[in-house]
Amino acid sequence: MSLFLDVLLVATSLLLILLVLLHRGKGGGLSSLFGGGVQSNLSGSTVAEKNLDRLTVFTAMIWVIAIVGMGLEVKYG
């Protein structure tokens, strides 16, 4: 079980990093410093962005479950 949680944690961590980096910058932060603020926001959120948001939240929930599972295994295992 420990190996499964370790692999799940690494896989979801890498996927979460990738998904967060795929999001479009929405403010005047670092993304606009490197040219992300040049794009105009004509139509708001597209279907692809909404699906990316959902996938990111789902991956984050799996990541949290893996963290809690590892904590419980360390404590009771």
Kinemage of the C-alpha trace (Angstrom):
@kinemage 1
@onewidth
@group {chain A} dominant
@subgroup {mainchain}
@vectorlist {calphas} color= white
{ca met a 1} P 0.000 0.000 0.000
{ca ser a 2} L 2.879 2.341 0.754
{ca leu a 3} L 4.360 1.892 -2.719
{ca phe a 4} L 0.982 2.627 -4.311
{ca leu a 5} L 0.585 5.839 -2.309
{ca asp a 6} L 4.143 6.909 -3.124
{ca val a 7} L 3.624 6.382 -6.850
{ca leu a 8} L 0.209 8.079 -6.700
{ca leu a 9} L 1.685 11.059 -4.875
{ca val a 10} L 4.538 11.511 -7.344
{ca ala a 11} L 2.263 11.108 -10.368
{ca thr a 12} L -0.371 13.536 -9.090
{ca ser a 13} L 2.298 16.035 -8.020
{ca leu a 14} L 3.810 16.134 -11.501
{ca leu a 15} L 0.385 16.280 -13.134
{ca leu a 16} L -0.689 19.076 -10.807
{ca ile a 17} L 2.425 21.104 -11.652
{ca leu a 18} L 1.726 20.648 -15.359
{ca leu a 19} L -1.949 21.579 -15.032
{ca val a 20} L -1.218 24.711 -13.005
{ca leu a 21} L 1.349 25.835 -15.554
{ca leu a 22} L -1.183 25.371 -18.362
{ca his a 23} L -3.562 27.911 -16.823
{ca arg a 24} L -3.673 31.351 -18.342
{ca gly a 25} L -2.504 34.246 -16.194
{ca lys a 26} L -5.411 36.322 -14.881
{ca gly a 27} L -3.675 39.206 -13.133
{ca gly a 28} L -0.801 41.584 -13.322
{ca gly a 29} L 1.626 39.226 -11.647
{ca leu a 30} L 4.611 37.410 -13.037
{ca ser a 31} L 2.664 36.099 -16.026
{ca ser a 32} L 2.232 39.631 -17.385
{ca leu a 33} L 5.924 40.311 -16.851
{ca phe a 34} L 6.802 37.623 -19.395
{ca gly a 35} L 4.143 38.578 -21.940
{ca gly a 36} L 1.098 36.827 -20.517
{ca gly a 37} L -0.766 40.074 -19.938
{ca val a 38} L -0.757 41.036 -23.625
{ca gln a 39} L -3.664 38.745 -24.487
{ca ser a 40} L -7.123 40.237 -24.371
{ca asn a 41} L -9.917 38.516 -22.526
{ca leu a 42} L -12.701 38.637 -25.117
{ca ser a 43} L -15.072 35.871 -24.157
{ca gly a 44} L -14.256 35.072 -20.542
{ca ser a 45} L -13.740 31.427 -19.707
{ca thr a 46} L -13.910 28.989 -22.566
{ca val a 47} L -14.998 25.375 -22.338
{ca ala a 48} L -11.383 24.241 -22.473
{ca glu a 49} L -10.479 26.484 -19.520
{ca lys a 50} L -13.421 25.224 -17.487
{ca asn a 51} L -12.436 21.627 -18.197
{ca leu a 52} L -8.833 22.437 -17.263
{ca asp a 53} L -10.075 23.943 -13.991
{ca arg a 54} L -12.135 20.834 -13.234
{ca leu a 55} L -9.236 18.519 -14.033
{ca thr a 56} L -6.913 20.575 -11.825
{ca val a 57} L -9.337 20.471 -8.883
{ca phe a 58} L -9.886 16.718 -9.336
{ca thr a 59} L -6.131 16.095 -9.426
{ca ala a 60} L -5.651 18.265 -6.332
{ca met a 61} L -8.291 16.243 -4.455
{ca ile a 62} L -6.534 12.983 -5.344
{ca trp a 63} L -3.236 14.540 -4.223
{ca val a 64} L -4.746 15.530 -0.849
{ca ile a 65} L -6.208 12.043 -0.388
{ca ala a 66} L -2.790 10.527 -1.104
{ca ile a 67} L -1.160 12.851 1.455
{ca val a 68} L -3.741 11.965 4.107
{ca gly a 69} L -3.371 8.263 3.292
{ca met a 70} L 0.391 8.458 3.689
{ca gly a 71} L -0.003 10.292 6.989
{ca leu a 72} L -2.393 7.652 8.287
{ca glu a 73} L -0.073 4.878 7.175
{ca val a 74} L 2.865 6.486 8.955
{ca lys a 75} L 0.833 6.923 12.130
{ca tyr a 76} L -0.967 3.566 12.219
{ca gly a 77} L 1.059 1.409 9.848
